[in-house]
């Protein structure tokens, strides 16, 4: 996985907007002003930080070397995934979708309707 590949994937999510509120070294993806993904680089490795259910985050950090508690985030609700390690690209994409869904589920019905997610 590379940042450009993941950006293409994230750009397809309804209402997803990318920005650089922390400067050019970090790309933040939000839906309705709520962050669901952060792409950056640390110690020479690219990574993505995603929202996760606390239990899922615990299991994933135990199973994979390249999934850690969220870097510079609430360690209970966020995970960081380093690319090109022991995490397959398809799992990274699945976790991105789960992060997006977690954030969208916290939006009001009006906001979800505006995105076309419910009728």
C-alpha positions, 0 to 999 in steps of 0.5 A: 500500500502507498499513500497515493493508492489509499488516497484514491480509495478514500476519495471514493467515500461519500462526503469524504474531504481531504485537507492538511490542517496540520501542514503538508506532512499529514493528510486528514480525511473528514466526513462532515468535519469529523476525522476518520483517517490521517495519512502521514510518515514516521521513522521513514514509514508511511502510515494511516491512523483510523478510528476503531471500536476499542475491542477491535483495536485491542485485538488488532494490535495484539495480532499485527506487529504493524498495527499500534494504538493510534499515534498522537491520538486517543489510544482507546479509539484510534489505531495506526497501521504502518504500510508494507508490513504484516497487514494486507492491503485489503485489510487496510481498506476494510479498516478504512471503511469501518472507520468511515462507518463509525464516524458516519454512524455518529452523524445526525440523521439529517447529515446522513440523509444529506450524504445520501446514506439514508432516505 
